[in-house]
Amino acid sequence: MLKKTFLLIIAALITQFIYSDSDDPDNNYFDETNPDPVLNIHEDGFFDINVLPDCICLSDHAHDECDLDNTDTNETDIETAELDDTDLKITDQVTTEQKRNDEVFITNIRNPDMLWRQFLFTSNAEKMAEIAITLGTAGKGNQQIIDNLNNHLKGMNLLFRSGSSVSYTVVSAIITAIMELGDSSSYPALFSVLYAGYPEVIASEAHGALEVIPGNLNQFLLNVIDNNPPDEKFAAFRVGINSERLTISERGQLAERALEQALSAASDNINLSAMRYAAISSLTSLRWTRANTLAIRHYYRVQADFHSNNVPKIRFIEAIACLGAVGNADAALVLGLQLGLINARTESTGSYDPEITIAIVQALGHIGFNAVFDQLLDVRNLPYSEEIQNAAMEAVDRLKW
């Protein structure tokens, strides 16, 4: 009760003091720039704020001067309430923004061009992936959207090849969208994924998309083998030769073209060499006889490389086997001449390479050209192994007369 009475007395004194002197221009303590009379009194030293009870709340500036326990508590309560209110406002803003974005996304599904713009201005990988997949459905028949996705994928592939990091999630989503759109203009973009160096799972997705998108995939791959750099030539060959979509005839044509390009190159490199040997293996299994002339050229090159110790023996044996699988009379004469030289050396020195000798004998039997009858017959009269002797007899039995 005493405290309340004291409060009322202090408040009355302040009010009277202010208004009684406000008419005196020389003694006017009311500052129009700060219309808080209590604060003005305090600032001019006419009243000590510390004598006021803790229940008197001055202006914001005067409040800073208070050093009372209750004041600190009140400040904490007020600040906590303000923070809670701010958090609620921020949460509401985020929720509202998310709802707005979802509404824009749903609206843009009906407008692929606007959806594409949203894709470009979105930095969140998961949202970009969602939009890309949606474009796979919403963009059907829209060549501009197809071109945009193709170009964006090509750009990401270039970045990745240059050493920059890209979002595998977005790359995968674009491949899925392109596959859904099903336009053959996407072949180059999908193909560029295969030699960019992505993890196998990404490359498999691109290969799968190439397999299902309608169009002349074989011609596209042939064009790459004819015109693109060596690493891309080899990649195109691998895509085609392992494709379940291409026919045996198309794969044979592809392997033939790959061998031709590798043999015709001004200089050899690791990709061209690998493609050449892989093409020989494919032509052998396919028995693609149209590649006979190329197979002979390859045989002579590998023979020279083998004698110079530049390639292992297995490469020479593979070249011999290819002549046996795809060769005609010309190939038989080449191998028959080689067998005659081996026979002569064996007769004079008793030394021969059993692996190469039996490979030539078996290849001649596969070709079946009777002009090599004498060379095969001579094998029986020389000190060859029983295995080679038996192979020569089988080859003679297979000759065509």
MARMARDO-483137 format. One record per residue (C-alpha): residue in three letters; x negated, y, z negated. Coordinates in steps of 0.05 Angstrom, whole numbers, plus 5000, padded with zeros to 4 digits. Each point is the difference from the previous one (the first is absolute). Layout:
N
ALAXYZ;...
// end
This chain:
401
MET500050005000;LEU494350474984;LYS496849835066;LYS506250185039;THR500850654962;PHE492850185013;LEU501049865074;LEU506050465005;ILE496250564965;ILE494049945047;ALA504449995062;ALA503850624976;LEU493650384986;ILE497249845069;THR506350225035;GLN500550644962;PHE492750165010;ILE500449915075;TYR506350385014;SER498850564952;ASP493550195035;SER501949855071;ASP502550715012;ASP493350314983;PRO495850025064;ASP493650024958;ASN502049424959;ASN503449545051;TYR497849294990;PHE504749715051;ASP495949815061;GLU504349945062;THR494949535030;ASN501049534941;PRO507150084973;ASP498749594938;PRO499850504943;VAL497449504950;LEU494249825046;ASN498450745011;ILE499850124926;HIS495449424990;GLU495450205057;ASP499350724973;GLY498549764929;PHE506250284967;PHE502349334976;ASP496349374980;ILE503149415034;ASN497249534948;VAL504750264947;LEU506049755038;PRO503049344981;ASP498849415046;CYS507250015023;ILE499150675036;CYS498549875073;LEU496750585036;SER498750065075;ASP495649505037;HIS493850434988;ALA501650094926;HIS501249264993;ASP492949875019;GLU497750384938;CYS503749544953;ASP495849504962;LEU505449634964;ASP501049244995;ASN507350045020;THR498350425060;ASP495249465025;THR505349484990;ASN505150415037;GLU495150115057;THR498849255006;ASP507449855001;ILE501350535052;GLU494249775044;THR502149274995;ALA507150185020;GLU497450425057;LEU495549425024;ASP505649514995;ASP504350465041;THR494450095051;ASP499049255006;LEU507449915012;LYS499850545054;ILE493949685034;THR503349314998;ASP506350305029;GLN496050345055;VAL496349355018;THR506449615001;THR503450535042;GLU494050025048;GLN500049245006;LYS507550005014;ARG498950555052;ASN494549615034;ASP504249375001;GLU505850395030;VAL495350295052;PHE497249315015;ILE507049705008;THR502150585044;ASN493849955043;ILE501249275015;ARG505150255049;ASN494850475029;PRO493549635017;ASP496450645019;MET501350314931;LEU498149344968;TRP493450025037;ARG498650714974;GLN501549764930;PHE494949445011;LEU494750495021;PHE501150464940;THR500249444949;SER493749844962;ASN502649414960;ALA497949355034;GLU506049604976;LYS504850535026;MET496350035066;ALA500549255007;GLU507450034985;ILE501150535053;ALA495849635051;ILE503949364991;THR506550395005;LEU497550305066;GLY499349305026;THR507649965000;ALA502050725007;GLY495150145057;LYS502049445047;GLY500450265071;ASN496850664980;GLN493550025039;GLN497550614963;ILE500549644933;ILE496549395030;ASP494450445027;ASN499450364933;LEU499249354962;ASN495049735052;ASN495850634997;HIS500150024924;LEU497749284996;LYS494450135050;GLY497850604958;MET499949584936;ASN495949475036;LEU494950515023;LEU499550274930;PHE498949314971;ARG494749835052;SER496350644983;GLY499649794927;SER505850394971;SER505149674955;VAL507249905023;SER506249734966;TYR500849265018;THR507250074978;VAL501450535052;VAL496149635055;SER504049374986;ALA506650385000;ILE498550335067;ILE498249325030;THR506749734974;ALA503750605029;ILE496549935068;MET501649265002;GLU507350164985;LEU500250535055;GLY497349485048;ASP497050455054;SER494049775042;SER497150704998;SER497949814930;TYR495049485025;PRO494050474998;ALA501550244929;LEU501049304974;PHE493849745036;SER495750554970;VAL501649724931;LEU496649355019;TYR493150295010;ALA500450554947;GLY497349544945;TYR506349954957;PRO501049424951;GLU502449365033;VAL507150094974;ILE500750665038;ALA496949725063;SER504749414997;GLU506050464996;ALA497750375063;HIS498749355036;GLY506949754981;ALA503150645027;LEU496449925066;GLU502749295005;VAL507450214994;ILE500450675036;PRO502649895071;GLY495550205058;ASN494349765042;LEU495049874945;ASN495449595045;GLN499150585049;PHE498750484943;LEU494549554973;LEU497049915069;ASN499650755008;VAL496550074933;ILE494949465020;ASP498850365066;ASN499450714975;ASN498650064925;PRO493649984959;PRO497049314983;ASP502949954930;GLU506950145027;LYS499049515058;PHE498349454951;ALA505950184955;ALA504749975060;PHE497349325020;ARG501149724929;VAL507150274998;GLY501849685067;ILE496549334992;ASN503249894931;SER506950245023;GLU505749504998;ARG503850475045;LEU495349955059;THR500449395046;ILE494149545013;SER499350335068;GLU499850704970;ARG494949784948;GLY495749695054;GLN500350645040;LEU498150404938;ALA494049554984;GLU497750045073;ARG500450764999;ALA496350034934;LEU494349575027;GLU499750425063;GLN499450654961;ALA494749714954;LEU495849745058;SER500750655040;ALA497950464944;ALA493750405013;SER497449824932;ASP502049484949;ASN501950144928;ILE502749624942;ASN507350085019;LEU499049825073;SER495749394983;ALA505249764949;MET505650115051;ARG496149625053;TYR498949384957;ALA507150024975;ALA502650055071;ILE495949395020;SER502949614942;SER507150205020;LEU499049845074;THR497349324982;SER506049824957;LEU504950295051;ARG496249665059;TRP500950655039;THR497049815067;ARG500750695030;ALA494150224957;ASN495249505033;THR495550535032;LEU499650414936;ALA498549374960;ILE494149855045;ARG497350714991;HIS500649924925;TYR496549335003;TYR493950295035;ARG499650584951;VAL500449564939;GLN495049515030;ALA495050575007;ASP501550254930;PHE499249304972;HIS493349885033;SER497850684972;ASN502349794931;ASN505050574998;VAL506149564987;PRO501049354963;LYS500749345037;ILE507549974984;ARG501250595046;PHE496849635058;ILE504049374985;GLU506450424999;ALA498350285068;ILE499049305028;ALA506649764970;CYS503650605031;LEU497449815070;GLY502649294988;ALA506950274981;VAL501050555053;GLY494849825052;ASN500849775072;ALA495049735050;ASP495550614992;ALA499649894925;ALA498649265011;LEU494150165046;VAL497150484947;LEU500449464946;GLY497749455047;LEU493850405015;GLN498650084926;LEU501049264987;GLY495149845057;LEU494750434966;ILE501249664933;ASN499549325033;ALA493350185031;ARG497250254934;THR502549394963;GLU496949545051;SER493250354996;THR499750164925;GLY505549594968;SER502250644965;TYR507050295005;ASP505150374958;PRO505549504985;GLU505350534983;ILE499150395064;THR499449375043;ILE506449684976;ALA503750665006;ILE498150055074;VAL501749275014;GLN506950084967;ALA501450665037;LEU498449675067;GLY504949444983;HIS505550524985;ILE498850355067;GLY499849345038;PHE496350265062;ASN496749405035;ALA493950395025;VAL496749894933;PHE500649245004;ASP492549895009;GLN498050424940;LEU504949634955;LEU497749335027;ASP492750164985;VAL501850084927;ARG500849254994;ASN492949895024;LEU496750474951;PRO498449934925;TYR506150374975;SER503949824937;GLU505749515005;GLU505050564987;ILE497550385061;GLN499849375042;ASN507349854984;ALA502050735013;ALA496749965069;MET503849375018;GLU506650324978;ALA498550615042;VAL498549565061;ASP506749664991;ARG503550675001;LEU497050255064;LYS504950135056;TRP498649695068;
// end
